[in-house]
Amino acid sequence: MRVGSSKLLKTNVRVVAATNVNVMEAVQRGRFREDLYYRLNTMQIDLPALRNRKEDIPLLLHKFLLDFSERYKIPQVELTPNAMAYLVNYLWPGNIRQLRNFCEQITVVEKKRMIDLDVVQDYLPPKQNLPILHEQAGQGDANFANEREILYKFLFDMKKDLNDLRALTLQLLDKNGDHLNDADQALVEKVFQQDTSLGIDKQIDFKEKLKREEPQTIHVDDDYGYEEVEANESFSLQDNELELIKKALEKYNGKRKYAAKELGISERTLYRKIKQYDLN
């Protein structure tokens, strides 16, 4: 049914989807929608990597070399036995696409029609490097957090560490009272940023200072487009989202197009958020 229409139209569609990711594992990790998986998974065909079906490599080489010779109207390339053995035992990290591109390269670039092992090795990375590349390609636990999320996490962790340090310092003051040795005095001055010339009478005021201390603001260089983050900022996702939207709108004088681009969302989503939080 078309948008705005009441007439039903019959369709005949077949969806063919391919991936090099284990989709069930992605579903379990929340990286792929479960309902979409069951919609697509009518018939599943597991195709092993090219390195796991070496018997297909000579056939594919012959086909691709023949296809490219016909396309470019030049004689077909042939391979020496040593070159063929090398290609059959090659790991092919790029699978069949790499094999096809390799055949096109030697067909077009090489003037000789008989390709030996030395020529083949010029077009392919050394075999000893491939296991490392293959291991890296198989890693599926990549961290998709953007720079802003990483920065906020760092700032929150830093705030927690600072609070823990101040709590330990306060315990030290309670334990030793007015008598602090030079090492303890240096620690107190460093934590509370006091001048080294303070006397013993003012050292005890650190505890009162800690109680009435105003919330600190952590400043981030504006060149990177990050905002100031209050050290006692709420950890509520909704509160942080509202605050970011307000700051983006203030930065661009209410221009939703530029504010949405700054926030990394669509202008339509920003409009919906403005209505949700009643920011008009």
N, C-alpha and C positions, 0 to 999 in steps of 0.2 A: 504494500500500500504506500503510495507516495505521500509526502508530507502535505497535509491539508486536503487530501482526497479521501473519498469513501469507497473508491473502486479497488477491488482486489486484483492484483496482477500476478500471474503465475511466473515463477522463475525456476531455472534449472542450473544450480551452481555446485561446483565441486571445489573444495578448498584443499590445496596441497601445501602443507607446512613442513619446514625442515629446520632442524637445530642441531648444534653440536653440544648441547647441554642436556644433562639428565633431568628431564622435566619433572619427574616425580620427586626428586630431591629438591628441585627448585620450589615445588609446591609446598613441601614440608618446611622449607626455610622461609616461606612467605614471599618468595621472589617471583612467583607466577600464580595467577588466579586459578583456583581449583575448578571453578565452574567453567572457565574457558578451556581448561585442559580436557574436561570430559565432553565438551562440545566438539572439540577438534579430534579427539582420539577415537575415531570410528575404526580405522584400520592402521595399525602401527607396524612399520617396517624398520628393523634395526639394521643399518648398513655399517659394517666394520670399517675402521680407518684403512687407508690404502696400504699402510705398512703391515696390516694384519691379513691381507689377501694378496700376497706377492704374485700368485699365479695370474692375476688379472693385469699386472703391469705390462708385460710384453704385448698383450692384446690392445691395451689402451695406447701404448706407444705407437704401435703400427697404425691404429685408427687416426690418432691426432696428426702424425707425420703425413699420412696420406691426405687428410682433409686440408692441411695447410699448403701442401704442394699443389693441390687442385685450386685452392683459393688464390694463391699468388702466381699460379701458372709457371712453376719451376720444378725441376726434377726432385723426386722424393729423397729425403735424407735417409741414410742407412747407418747402422751402429755396428761397431766391432764387437766381438764376443766379450771382451773385457769391459767395454762400456756398458753393454747390456747387463752383465752380471752386477756391475756397480749400481746401476739404476734399480735393479730388482731388489737389492739389499739396502737401498737407501731408505731412510725413515719417512721421508715426505711429510714434514710437519704441516705443510699447506694442503695436504691431501690432493685430490684430483685436480683442483684448480692450479696448484703449483706444477703438477705434471703437464697439464695442458699449456700453461705459459712457457714452460721449458721447451716443449716441442715447437711452439711458435717462434721462440727466440732463435733456436739453432737453425730453423728452416729459413728465416729471413736474414739473419746476420752472417752465418757461416757461408763462405764461398765453396768450401769443399763439401761434397755430398756424402763422403764417408767420414763419420765422426768417431774419433778414438777416445780413450779414457781421459787423456790430458785435457781435451776440449770440454768434455762433460764436467770435469771438476772445476773448470773456470766459471761455469754457470751455476754451480750449486755450492752452498756453504759446506765447510768441512764436516765430515760425519761425526767427529768427536764432540762437536758443539751441540748436536741435535738433541741428545737426551736432556740437556739442561733446558733447551727451548721447549721441549715437549713437557717437561715437568712444570715449567712456568705456565704453559698454556692450559694445563689441566687443573690449575688451582681455581676453585670456584667460590672461595670465601673472601672475595675482594671487598674492601671497605668503600661504600658509595657515599660516605658523608662528605658534604661540600666544605669549603674553607670556612664559611661562617659557623657551621656547627662545630668544627674542630676548634676554632678560636673560642667559642663560648664554653665548650667543655674544658679547655685549658684554663680559662679565667675562673670557672666555678671550682675546679680542682685547686687552683692557686688560692682562692679565697678560703676553702676548707683547710688547706695546710696552714695558712696564716692564722686562722682562728685556733687551730690545735696548738700552734706554737705559743700563741698568747695565753692560752689556758695553762700550758705547762709553765710559762713564766710566772703567771699569777700564783700557781702552786708553790713555786720556788720562793716567791716573796712571803707567802703565808708561812712557809717552813722556817725561813731564816730570819724573818722579822726585819729589824733595822740593821743587822750585821751581814753585809754582803762582801764577799771577797772580790778581788779585781776581775776574775773571770766571770763571776755571776753578774757583777755590775756592768761589764761590757755587753753581756747578753741582754740585760734589761734595756740598756740604752739603745742597742741595735733594734730590738723588737718594737719599742715604743718611740724610737727616733728622738731621744732626748739628748741634750747637749752634755758633753763629758764633764763639764764644770759643775754639774748639779751636786748639791751636797746631800748628806744622808737624810736630812729632814724632808727634802723634796722627793727622795727616792720612794718613800712610802705613798706619795700621792699618785703613783702609777696605778694602784688598785682603784682609786677613785676615778682616775682618768679613763680606765678601761670600762667602768660602769657607765659613765656619761658620754663616752666617745660617740661622735656622730657617725652615721654610715659613710663609709669611704666609697669614693667613685674611682673605678679603674679606667684610665684613659687609654684609648687606642688611636693610633695615628689615623687622621682623617683621610690621608692619601689612599688608604685601602678601602675606604667607603664603609667602615664599621662604626657603630655608634658607641656611646659611653654606656658602660654596664655597671649598675649599682651592685656593690658587694653583697648587700642583703636583698638582692632581687628575688622576686617570687620565682619558684620553679614550675609554676603552672604554665602549661603550653598555651592555654587560652590567653592568659595575661601577657605572656611574651609576644604572642602573635598580635594582640591588640596594640601593644606598645610599639612594635616594629611598624605596623601600618600607620600609626599616628606620626611617627618620626619620618617615614617616607613621604607622607602627604605634606608635612611641614617643610621638608627639604625642598620639594618641588612645587610649593605654593598651591597645593591642592590639585595639581595636574595628575590625573589618574594614570595616564599613559606612561609617563616617566616613573611614577611611583611603582606601578606594577612591574616595570622592567627592572627597577632596582631590587624589588622583592623576589624576582624570579618567578612571578605568576602571571597569568593572563589578566588583561584589563577587565574581562567579564567576571573572573573570580574575585578580583579586588572590589568591583562594584557590589558583588554579593556580600563580601565581608563587611563593607561599609554599611550596607543595610542591616546586616546581622548585629553589628556593634553600635548601630545608631550614631554614626559619626558625621551625619549631615549637619 
